[in-house]
Amino acid sequence: MSIQTPKTTYLRDYTPPAYRIATVDLRFELEEDGATVHARLRIVRADATPAGTPLVLDGQQLELLSLALDGVSLPVDRYRVDADRLTLLDPPEAFDLAAITRIRPRDNAALEGLYQSSGNFCTQCEAEGFRKITYFLDRPDVMAVFTTTLVADRVRYPVLLSNGNRTGGGDLDGGRHWATWHDPFPKPCYLFALVAGQLDVVEDRFITRSGREVDLRIYVEPRNLDQCQHAMESLKQAMAWDEQRFGLEYDLDLYQIVAVGDFNMGAMENKGLNIFNTKYVLAKPETATDADYQGILGVIGHEYFHNWTGNRVTCRDWFQLSLKEGLTVFRDQEFSADLGSRGVERIEDVRILRGSQFPQDAGPMAHPIRPESYIEINNFYTVTVYNKGAEVVRMIQTLLGREGFRRGMGLYFQRHDGQAVTCDDFVAAMADANGADLTQFKRWYHQAGTPELTVSDAYDPVSRRYTLTVRQYCPPTPGQPDKEPFHIPLALGLLDAEGRDLPLRLEGEAAPGATQRVLELREPEQLFHFIDVPARPVPSLLRGFSAPVKLISEESEADLRFRLAHDRDDFNRWDAGHTLALRTILGLVEDRRLNREPRLPESFSAAFERALQSDVDPAL
């Protein structure tokens, strides 16, 4: 029996591809017992690659039927084939490689690559599924222009879909038909998609800000046709929002979504042909909850937003996964916040962090949002990479401001449209667009763990000076016993005795400023002196949960009740109420343990009553 030792892949070992693939022409002959794939690749040797360097293409579970270079069949001594790759020996500088392979989608139980389920053909190629379709450089930094032709039985597979715009189609002899799709934008092969089956469609259209008409189609199994309206409206809202918020317009003539119950991921952002599990598309009032509708809005938006943050600009290697996923989670969170309740959305985001990501940071599987190594790439799709990654992006916006963040996004796309890049490239665009120094901030990308902020305060009534002392510490995580200080944005306000936000003036400043500001923590311990403070204020710290940290302070129950009643920050008001309720419940439990009569404090009820009578967001 053979036992294969797992191989560890390291970020430090990255090297650019020795060859590039400029164009890909695919033809799929789809049959019940399998599929024949005709692939023609235009391949060019990279400038830095020495002549004679072998070309190594990834390929698994493929039956190679023929292989030709520039139209001439290759003799067997010019290449080698094993279970994982096809190696061409001494290829020329530029050439066309034509391969015909046979695959068996019906037997593809891993649901990676092309598979068949419930009578439909479907694909899932992220992260490394395309190598189960044909021989290819299956890595995200190889971006090519794809043209795909599908041929299948006209009755069993009336719908034939792939990436891009449809450029042709028609009937063939023997009851078969064909369709050709062309995607003019270079993309990595993990974004390739194919669907063939019996599906019905809901159609609509969207007019972009430049006046282009985009056809919108959602394909579902016939019985689900009446449950697509909310998904279609969510798609149109996402397209309009991305234009308004970031100036990003959709680039193809057609946007398609396919929703099937057998899809093994939640959803996949394949260029121009998103594939969804039905959970994130179908809804009707008789059975769907508010959470279902909100979830569909967010996931539809997330996959659409990938068109720019993930597709037009993609990740150089899988270590950069948070470049596309963290950024796009942040974008879908902002979309949901703008269309709904910003306070409720923020609370839900933080509950995921505290309930799932913080424990991951504290456990044996702790890893930074850009890990240094992996054994199995599919284990990379974690709440740290996605949700903490989104928090890191949010901190950049908090430090630079919303307009500064948009300037950074504009420079990012200007520099890198059509490229596969790194997290460092993203941060550099943000810094350069704003003249900011984010060097220390990049520690968030390579240091794991949840920083702890310990805050104490003091007030001097004689000098009218209020001092905050903030200490940061990050516990050890596997492989990282010692942490350097993070660059942490701490948003705060100070409340006076009437619950109003005070104008804030730090020592050394000429005049008071806004009533909320962001303190930048860079050292293990920092003191912030606020002057001209008429009386001891109640601090409202970490407003909007401005950083993914644990805040440790000796906040009294009186201050918690006060913030619950008066804090103008929706998240902090909720957090004060949550903390106060938890303390109260634990107090009642202790009363029961000591055989005392449990009694809800009147002050607790009064604080909630005041909160409900205020102009707080009704959704809270």
ZAMARGU-4260 file (C-alpha; in steps of 0.2 Angstrom, whole numbers, plus 5000, padded with zeros to 4 digits):
<rodrens>
0) 5000/5000/5000 | 5007/5017/4995 | 5006/5031/5008 | 5009/5048/5001 | 5017/5061/5012
5) 5008/5078/5012 | 5017/5092/5004 | 5018/5109/5012 | 5017/5124/5001 | 5026/5140/5007
10) 5023/5158/5002 | 5042/5161/5002 | 5044/5148/4988 | 5033/5158/4975 | 5040/5160/4958
15) 5031/5167/4943 | 5025/5155/4929 | 5038/5149/4917 | 5025/5150/4903 | 5010/5160/4900
20) 4994/5155/4892 | 4986/5169/4881 | 4971/5161/4874 | 4961/5146/4877 | 4948/5138/4865
25) 4938/5124/4873 | 4925/5112/4865 | 4915/5100/4876 | 4906/5085/4869 | 4894/5081/4883
30) 4887/5063/4883 | 4878/5053/4897 | 4893/5042/4900 | 4907/5056/4899 | 4913/5071/4891
35) 4927/5074/4878 | 4936/5090/4880 | 4946/5098/4865 | 4957/5111/4871 | 4969/5123/4861
40) 4980/5134/4871 | 4991/5148/4864 | 5007/5147/4875 | 5021/5159/4876 | 5037/5156/4886
45) 5040/5170/4899 | 5055/5182/4895 | 5065/5176/4911 | 5063/5158/4906 | 5078/5149/4898
50) 5075/5141/4882 | 5073/5122/4884 | 5064/5124/4900 | 5050/5110/4901 | 5032/5115/4902
55) 5023/5107/4916 | 5004/5107/4915 | 4993/5101/4929 | 4980/5087/4926 | 4971/5074/4936
60) 4959/5060/4932 | 4961/5064/4913 | 4962/5051/4899 | 4974/5059/4886 | 4967/5054/4869
65) 4979/5065/4858 | 4992/5079/4859 | 4998/5090/4845 | 5010/5105/4844 | 5006/5118/4831
70) 4995/5106/4822 | 5008/5091/4822 | 5005/5076/4833 | 5018/5075/4846 | 5029/5059/4847
75) 5029/5051/4864 | 5047/5055/4867 | 5043/5074/4867 | 5032/5073/4883 | 5028/5063/4899
80) 5012/5060/4908 | 5009/5055/4925 | 4994/5055/4937 | 4996/5074/4941 | 5004/5082/4926
85) 5009/5083/4908 | 5027/5088/4904 | 5032/5095/4887 | 5051/5093/4884 | 5060/5107/4876
90) 5045/5117/4869 | 5047/5132/4857 | 5046/5150/4863 | 5028/5152/4857 | 5016/5138/4851
95) 4998/5131/4850 | 4995/5115/4860 | 4980/5105/4856 | 4975/5091/4868 | 4960/5080/4868
100) 4955/5072/4885 | 4941/5061/4891 | 4933/5064/4908 | 4919/5056/4917 | 4908/5069/4926
105) 4896/5057/4932 | 4909/5048/4943 | 4916/5064/4950 | 4911/5062/4968 | 4923/5076/4973
110) 4912/5089/4964 | 4928/5098/4958 | 4930/5102/4940 | 4916/5096/4929 | 4903/5085/4937
115) 4885/5078/4934 | 4872/5079/4946 | 4853/5078/4946 | 4854/5077/4927 | 4864/5093/4925
120) 4882/5096/4921 | 4890/5109/4932 | 4908/5115/4937 | 4917/5121/4952 | 4935/5125/4948
125) 4941/5135/4963 | 4954/5132/4970 | 4961/5118/4959 | 4947/5110/4950 | 4951/5115/4932
130) 4965/5102/4931 | 4951/5089/4932 | 4944/5096/4915 | 4960/5097/4904 | 4979/5100/4906
135) 4983/5118/4911 | 4993/5129/4922 | 4981/5128/4936 | 4986/5143/4946 | 4978/5160/4948
140) 4992/5171/4941 | 4990/5163/4923 | 4976/5174/4915 | 4969/5169/4898 | 4955/5174/4886
145) 4943/5159/4885 | 4932/5154/4871 | 4920/5139/4875 | 4909/5129/4864 | 4897/5116/4872
150) 4889/5102/4862 | 4875/5091/4869 | 4859/5083/4866 | 4846/5096/4862 | 4832/5088/4873
155) 4841/5083/4888 | 4852/5098/4889 | 4842/5113/4881 | 4852/5126/4891 | 4871/5127/4887
160) 4880/5141/4897 | 4898/5147/4900 | 4907/5163/4904 | 4906/5179/4894 | 4894/5183/4880
165) 4886/5171/4869 | 4893/5172/4851 | 4884/5158/4842 | 4874/5143/4843 | 4863/5131/4833
170) 4857/5114/4829 | 4867/5099/4823 | 4863/5082/4816 | 4858/5068/4828 | 4847/5079/4839
175) 4862/5088/4846 | 4865/5107/4847 | 4879/5119/4851 | 4883/5136/4859 | 4899/5146/4859
180) 4903/5158/4873 | 4917/5171/4873 | 4924/5181/4888 | 4935/5195/4882 | 4943/5198/4899
185) 4958/5188/4904 | 4954/5177/4919 | 4962/5163/4929 | 4955/5145/4926 | 4948/5144/4943
190) 4934/5156/4936 | 4929/5145/4922 | 4911/5139/4922 | 4900/5128/4912 | 4882/5123/4915
195) 4871/5111/4904 | 4854/5105/4908 | 4835/5107/4909 | 4833/5124/4918 | 4820/5138/4916
200) 4825/5157/4917 | 4819/5173/4924 | 4825/5188/4914 | 4827/5207/4917 | 4839/5220/4912
205) 4850/5234/4920 | 4855/5250/4912 | 4872/5255/4917 | 4877/5273/4921 | 4886/5275/4904
210) 4869/5269/4896 | 4874/5251/4891 | 4860/5238/4893 | 4865/5222/4902 | 4854/5207/4901
215) 4851/5198/4918 | 4846/5180/4919 | 4843/5168/4933 | 4842/5150/4929 | 4834/5138/4941
220) 4825/5121/4940 | 4808/5123/4933 | 4799/5121/4950 | 4808/5135/4958 | 4804/5149/4945
225) 4792/5158/4956 | 4806/5161/4970 | 4818/5172/4960 | 4811/5189/4961 | 4821/5195/4977
230) 4837/5188/4970 | 4834/5198/4954 | 4830/5214/4963 | 4846/5211/4974 | 4857/5209/4959
235) 4850/5226/4952 | 4853/5234/4968 | 4871/5228/4969 | 4875/5234/4952 | 4868/5251/4955
240) 4877/5252/4972 | 4894/5247/4965 | 4892/5261/4952 | 4888/5274/4965 | 4899/5269/4979
245) 4915/5264/4970 | 4912/5270/4952 | 4913/5252/4946 | 4902/5247/4931 | 4898/5229/4924
250) 4908/5225/4909 | 4899/5212/4899 | 4883/5212/4890 | 4875/5198/4900 | 4875/5193/4918
255) 4870/5175/4923 | 4866/5166/4939 | 4862/5148/4940 | 4855/5141/4956 | 4855/5122/4958
260) 4852/5112/4974 | 4867/5101/4971 | 4880/5114/4970 | 4893/5110/4983 | 4898/5128/4988
265) 4887/5142/4994 | 4891/5152/4978 | 4905/5155/4966 | 4909/5171/4956 | 4914/5163/4939
270) 4915/5178/4927 | 4898/5182/4920 | 4891/5165/4926 | 4889/5164/4944 | 4884/5147/4951
275) 4874/5146/4967 | 4866/5134/4979 | 4848/5137/4979 | 4849/5143/4998 | 4856/5159/4992
280) 4844/5163/4978 | 4827/5156/4981 | 4814/5164/4993 | 4795/5167/4994 | 4786/5176/5008
285) 4776/5160/5013 | 4792/5151/5019 | 4807/5163/5019 | 4812/5173/5035 | 4819/5190/5036
290) 4836/5182/5038 | 4834/5172/5022 | 4830/5188/5012 | 4845/5197/5020 | 4856/5182/5017
295) 4851/5182/4998 | 4854/5201/4997 | 4872/5199/5004 | 4877/5184/4995 | 4870/5190/4978
300) 4880/5206/4981 | 4896/5197/4987 | 4897/5187/4971 | 4893/5202/4960 | 4906/5213/4968
305) 4919/5199/4964 | 4918/5205/4946 | 4930/5218/4950 | 4938/5212/4967 | 4943/5195/4962
310) 4940/5193/4943 | 4946/5209/4934 | 4960/5210/4948 | 4963/5193/4955 | 4976/5185/4968
315) 4993/5181/4962 | 4993/5165/4973 | 4982/5157/4985 | 4991/5164/5000 | 4983/5181/4994
320) 4965/5173/4995 | 4960/5187/5008 | 4965/5200/4994 | 4949/5195/4985 | 4938/5187/4999
325) 4942/5199/5013 | 4939/5214/5002 | 4923/5207/4994 | 4916/5203/5011 | 4919/5221/5017
330) 4910/5227/5001 | 4895/5216/5004 | 4894/5221/5022 | 4894/5239/5017 | 4881/5236/5003
335) 4870/5227/5016 | 4872/5241/5028 | 4868/5255/5015 | 4852/5246/5010 | 4847/5241/5027
340) 4852/5245/5045 | 4870/5249/5047 | 4869/5246/5066 | 4861/5229/5064 | 4873/5224/5050
345) 4888/5229/5061 | 4881/5219/5076 | 4879/5204/5065 | 4897/5206/5058 | 4904/5207/5075
350) 4894/5192/5082 | 4902/5181/5069 | 4919/5188/5074 | 4917/5185/5092 | 4908/5169/5090
355) 4919/5160/5077 | 4934/5170/5072 | 4941/5175/5090 | 4940/5157/5095 | 4950/5152/5079
360) 4963/5165/5084 | 4964/5158/5101 | 4965/5140/5096 | 4978/5128/5088 | 4972/5132/5071
365) 4976/5151/5073 | 4983/5158/5057 | 4985/5176/5049 | 4974/5182/5035 | 4989/5179/5024
370) 4996/5162/5030 | 5014/5157/5027 | 5011/5139/5022 | 4997/5127/5018 | 4996/5108/5015
375) 4978/5108/5008 | 4972/5123/4999 | 4954/5120/5002 | 4957/5122/5021 | 4962/5140/5017
380) 4943/5146/5016 | 4942/5151/5034 | 4933/5164/5045 | 4950/5172/5048 | 4954/5174/5029
385) 4936/5180/5025 | 4929/5189/5040 | 4945/5195/5049 | 4951/5199/5032 | 4936/5211/5030
390) 4940/5219/5046 | 4957/5223/5041 | 4950/5231/5025 | 4938/5241/5036 | 4952/5247/5047
395) 4960/5254/5031 | 4944/5264/5028 | 4943/5269/5046 | 4961/5276/5045 | 4960/5284/5028
400) 4941/5290/5028 | 4928/5284/5016 | 4934/5296/5002 | 4952/5291/5005 | 4947/5273/5004
405) 4939/5276/4987 | 4954/5285/4980 | 4964/5270/4985 | 4952/5259/4976 | 4953/5269/4961
410) 4972/5268/4961 | 4971/5250/4964 | 4961/5247/4948 | 4971/5259/4938 | 4987/5250/4942
415) 4981/5232/4942 | 4966/5229/4931 | 4969/5213/4922 | 4982/5207/4934 | 4985/5194/4947
420) 4992/5204/4962 | 4996/5203/4981 | 4989/5210/4997 | 5005/5221/4997 | 4999/5229/4981
425) 4982/5233/4988 | 4990/5241/5003 | 5002/5251/4993 | 4988/5258/4982 | 4979/5264/4998
430) 4995/5272/5005 | 5000/5280/4989 | 4983/5287/4985 | 4983/5296/5002 | 5001/5299/5006
435) 4999/5288/5021 | 5012/5276/5030 | 5004/5259/5032 | 5020/5250/5034 | 5016/5245/5052
440) 4998/5241/5048 | 5004/5227/5036 | 5007/5217/5052 | 4989/5213/5052 | 4992/5202/5036
445) 5006/5191/5044 | 5003/5191/5063 | 4989/5179/5069 | 4979/5182/5085 | 4967/5194/5093
450) 4975/5209/5101 | 4969/5214/5118 | 4967/5233/5122 | 4967/5237/5141 | 4961/5254/5144
455) 4961/5265/5160 | 4956/5283/5162 | 4959/5298/5174 | 4951/5315/5176 | 4959/5330/5184
460) 4945/5343/5188 | 4958/5357/5191 | 4967/5356/5174 | 4951/5350/5166 | 4961/5336/5158
465) 4955/5319/5154 | 4968/5305/5151 | 4966/5288/5142 | 4980/5275/5144 | 4979/5261/5131
470) 4990/5246/5132 | 4990/5233/5118 | 4995/5215/5119 | 4993/5200/5108 | 4994/5183/5115
475) 5005/5170/5107 | 4999/5159/5093 | 5006/5143/5086 | 5023/5148/5078 | 5022/5166/5083
480) 5026/5167/5102 | 5030/5186/5101 | 5020/5199/5093 | 5026/5216/5087 | 5013/5230/5091
485) 4999/5232/5078 | 4993/5248/5070 | 4976/5249/5077 | 4962/5263/5074 | 4953/5266/5090
490) 4937/5276/5086 | 4929/5285/5101 | 4918/5299/5108 | 4916/5306/5125 | 4899/5309/5133
495) 4895/5323/5145 | 4882/5322/5159 | 4868/5324/5147 | 4873/5311/5135 | 4879/5323/5122
500) 4896/5320/5112 | 4909/5332/5118 | 4920/5341/5105 | 4937/5333/5106 | 4953/5342/5108
505) 4970/5333/5111 | 4984/5341/5120 | 4994/5351/5108 | 4979/5355/5097 | 4974/5373/5094
510) 4955/5371/5094 | 4942/5357/5098 | 4938/5346/5083 | 4924/5334/5079 | 4914/5324/5092
515) 4921/5308/5086 | 4939/5304/5081 | 4951/5290/5078 | 4966/5287/5089 | 4980/5278/5080
520) 4988/5265/5092 | 5006/5260/5087 | 5015/5257/5103 | 5013/5244/5117 | 5007/5258/5128
525) 5001/5276/5123 | 4993/5290/5133 | 4980/5302/5126 | 4977/5318/5135 | 4961/5327/5131
530) 4960/5345/5137 | 4946/5358/5141 | 4935/5344/5147 | 4922/5352/5159 | 4918/5336/5169
535) 4923/5318/5170 | 4915/5311/5154 | 4909/5293/5150 | 4920/5286/5136 | 4912/5277/5121
540) 4927/5267/5115 | 4930/5256/5099 | 4915/5264/5091 | 4908/5254/5077 | 4920/5241/5082
545) 4934/5250/5074 | 4946/5236/5076 | 4945/5217/5078 | 4951/5217/5096 | 4946/5213/5113
550) 4943/5228/5124 | 4947/5226/5142 | 4941/5240/5154 | 4934/5242/5171 | 4918/5250/5165
555) 4905/5252/5179 | 4888/5247/5178 | 4882/5265/5180 | 4893/5269/5164 | 4885/5254/5155
560) 4868/5260/5159 | 4872/5278/5154 | 4879/5272/5137 | 4864/5261/5134 | 4853/5276/5136
565) 4863/5289/5127 | 4877/5282/5116 | 4875/5289/5098 | 4885/5275/5091 | 4873/5261/5087
570) 4885/5247/5089 | 4892/5253/5106 | 4874/5256/5113 | 4870/5238/5108 | 4886/5232/5116
575) 4883/5241/5132 | 4866/5234/5133 | 4873/5216/5129 | 4887/5218/5142 | 4875/5225/5155
580) 4862/5211/5152 | 4875/5198/5154 | 4881/5205/5170 | 4863/5206/5176 | 4859/5188/5171
585) 4875/5182/5180 | 4870/5192/5195 | 4852/5184/5196 | 4861/5167/5194 | 4871/5171/5209
590) 4856/5176/5219 | 4848/5159/5215 | 4864/5150/5221 | 4864/5160/5237 | 4846/5157/5240
595) 4842/5175/5238 | 4826/5181/5229 | 4831/5186/5212 | 4826/5204/5208 | 4829/5213/5192
600) 4837/5230/5196 | 4826/5245/5192 | 4840/5254/5185 | 4842/5240/5172 | 4824/5242/5166
605) 4826/5261/5167 | 4841/5261/5155 | 4832/5250/5142 | 4816/5261/5144 | 4827/5276/5140
610) 4835/5268/5125 | 4818/5263/5118 | 4812/5281/5120 | 4827/5288/5111 | 4829/5291/5092
615) 4839/5275/5091 | 4838/5265/5074 | 4821/5256/5076 | 4829/5241/5068 | 4840/5239/5083
</rodrens>
